[in-house]
Structure formats: structure tokens, C-alpha cells
Amino acid sequence: MKRYSVIELLQSEKTIEDITLKGWVRTFRSKRFIALNDGSTIKNIQCVIDFENTNESTLKKINTGAAIAVTGNLVKSLGKGQNLEIQVENIVILGESDPEKFPIQPKKHSFEFLRENAHLRIRTNTFGAVMRVRSALSFAIHQYFNHNGFYYVNTPIITGSDAEGAGEMFKVTTLDIENTPKTEEGKIDYGKDFFGKETNLTVSGQLEAETYAMALGKVYTFGPTFRAENSNTTRHLAEFWMIEPEVAFNDLDANMDLAEDFIKYVIGYVLENCKNDLEFLDQRLQQEEKSKPMNQRSDMALIEKLQFIIDNNFRRVSYTEAIDILKNSKPNKKKKFQFPVNEWGVDLQSEHERFLVEKHFKSPVILFDYPANIKAFYMRLNDDGKTVRAMDVLFPGIGEIVGGSQREERFEVLKEKIDVLGIDEKELWWYLDTRRFGTAVHSGFGLGFERLVQFTTGMGNIRDVIPFPRTPQNAEF
């Protein structure tokens, strides 16, 4: 007897005899109607049992959260709310669930409560929908790059370099922290550590990916990255996933073309393949918006916002032009911005980015040519000597979602920037080598995967779009 999934049965255009279905009980009412879900879809299937001919001890074990197997026939439903249902001939309890102790009940739970039960929150409709969308996005990312001639490169998780120069990195060591070996100068002797040098968890695979782009042409990384930033916000995680393509011979314009095409593709994929989950998340978000003050409500529903990305060309605007727009904007003149924009050279905040996207241009925006002193050392210096070939993609509701640049391919310029910043040249000798041997114009960008999932699902907190969030003071599960 074939075991079917819930989604297979709900998509069936005909009745089927002798089926087996396994899943978890969402609800059980009137000692007759079981709402069963197996994770294949947000929708449950109704299983109708003959309680008069079902063992009383079995009935007592059909509780929310219990795992069961049912056999019977898929038939047309006579009740409201479903077209098909299962007439159950036999039911087996695979795993009991104590109704008094199971924390995920068929009622609304706060997200904070669900984070405390992250091992079980996937049993809810919201998290089931979010994680199916996350999976679909991940597949679409690999599919896009595969279809466009990119090679998937696995860059190191343990590294001796700080790609961003921020210094907020997790150290990796096997040294005894109670009895750390010291040098004659009294510093930690990393020569006695496992790798013989100071190492950390990576903040980016970009530098290593660049070396591969210089031979394979088009590469991308998609893996975990780590940032030891003590930020308890709705937008930060200590462990997160990054998508980072690097392309030889691409200048900044080609890099912007790639970012726009890539984002439209993956969002289009989930719009086409995750309809039920997105419709549920859209309805959830609309209900949530109703509880907010009018001036804090979003102008667009979730699916409308995703379609907005697909339908609109990304407006390309220089940093200098953006600063002029912001300086002369009503919110800035009326001191409505939390961070006023008074001069060229300031680092833009999320409120500024959202104003440009949502109020001024009313389209996704790509800002480019940022001041050199607020961007990373590896970005190509422009002829003006004060800006670099950087780019950020800005979205409604979230601000920056992509950061990238044309990389500095000139050996002497890159070496001088490293020296000015006080970066140890010995640590990046291999990176400089790519500028010594066959250097060429090349570009790339980074996209935080969780930021993309958060935008696509409409979730307000980034901790709710990764299975087990890692944040300051939290490494549970």
C-alpha cells in the first residue's frame, strides 16, 4: 500500500482507495475529525474516523502533536472547508503526545515564546511556511547560478583573515584558556595553537572566492558566516548564511545587472512555487499591520511587495545624488529622521534607505560610488580619490539587502590601502598575489540569506527565519 503525502492527496483530481498517510495531529474534534499535517504543505487534510468502532484507548492518544498513521480511502468531502478527506479504516499511534505538557497548542503563541521552544516551533503554521519558503529560496539560488554558468565554491569557515576589517570575529583555538602560553613579550603565543597562528570564524568567503574567480571566471559561495557583534536587534544574528558571487571581468555596471537579475529570479521562483505559504504569510502580516498605528503601517501587502520587486527596474543613483535628495527632503528639514543628514560622507541608515525606496523613487534602488572612508579596503578607488566603486541594493521595508563592489585590481593601489589601514600585509600575501599575476577587473556582492528570507516572508524579526538563531547570550538548542 503506497504511502502518500498530504500535498499529493490534496492535489489529487480523483478519489483513491487503499492509501496510507503518516503525520502529526494538529487538532482532533468531536472524537471523529482529525486535522493531519505532514509538513509537505501548510494545509491539513481531514481524516474522518468511525469512533464507535475505534478502540477507546486509541482515541485517548489522538492528541495535538501526536504522530499517527492512518489507512483508508480518499473520498469527496461532504463537509465545508475541504474538497477531499480520508475515510479512515485503521489508525495506529506512532508517537504519543501529552496534551498537558506539549507547548504548541492550536492557539496563537507569541514569537518570543516560540523562540524559547525553537525545537518545536516548526510545528506551527507560521514557521512551517517560513521554512518551506527558505528551502525554496535556497534551491532557487543554486539553480540560478547553475543555469548561468557559475561554479559553487566552498570557502573556509576557519580563517586567519578579517575580510571586513571590523574585528568583530569569533576566535578559534585549542589553547588552554586557564593556562594560556605566552611569548617573551607577554602576548598569547598562537604559535602553540592548533593552526600555529591566530584564527577566527569567517565573516565572509569573499576574499577566497576572488582567487577562484581569477581562474574559473564565475563563482559563488553560499555558506555560514559569523559576526561577534553585540547587537540585540531584529536585523542581526551572530551566525548567518551569505550568498557571495564573484565574477572576473565584470565592472560595477555588470555587477549591478547581476544583482538585479539574480534577486528578481529567486523572488519570482518563490512567487510561483510557494503560493499557499505566501498567501498564509500575507494574511498573517495584514492582521499584524492592523494592530500598528496608522503611520507605522506598511503601504504594501507581502505578495504585492514581492511583485513590486519583480515589476520595477532598480533605480541606479549615486551616493552623492542620494545625499542631496535626503538633505533637501521634508523629513530631514523637519527633523523627523533619527539620524539627520547634514553633510556628504555620512553612513546612510535604514531610515534614509527606506525613504529613498518607498517615498522618493518608489522603486528598488541601487546606490553606488560611496565615500572611500566608510567602505572596505578591497573596493576599487575612483579617479576622484575619495569615492569607491561600491554598490548597495535597497528594498522597501528593510533597506539594504545587498552590498557589493568592483574590486580593487591594481596591486599598488590595493597595497597602499592595506598599509594605510594598518592591516598586516603578511596575512594577505596570497590575496595580493592575485594582483601580481594576471590581474583583471572583477566584481562581486554579498547577500545575507536571512535578510532575503525575512523580506520574502514578511517576518519582523530575523531570529524567526533561521531554524536555531545564534544571538548575544543565546546559543540554545
WONORNOR-V638290 format. One record per helix or strand of 3 or more residues. SS is the DSSP state (alpha for helix, beta for strand). FROM is the first residue (numbers start at 1). LEN is the number of residues. Records with the same first field share a line. If there is no record, write none. Layout:
# WONORNOR-V638290
SS: FROM-LEN  FROM-LEN
This chain:
# WONORNOR-V638290
alpha: 6-5  51-3  56-5  111-6  121-3  125-23  190-3  206-11  252-22  275-16  294-3  302-10  319-9  330-4  350-12  372-3  411-10  425-12  449-9  462-3
beta: 16-14  33-5  45-4  67-10  84-12  199-3  218-9  239-10  315-4  365-7  387-9  399-9  442-7
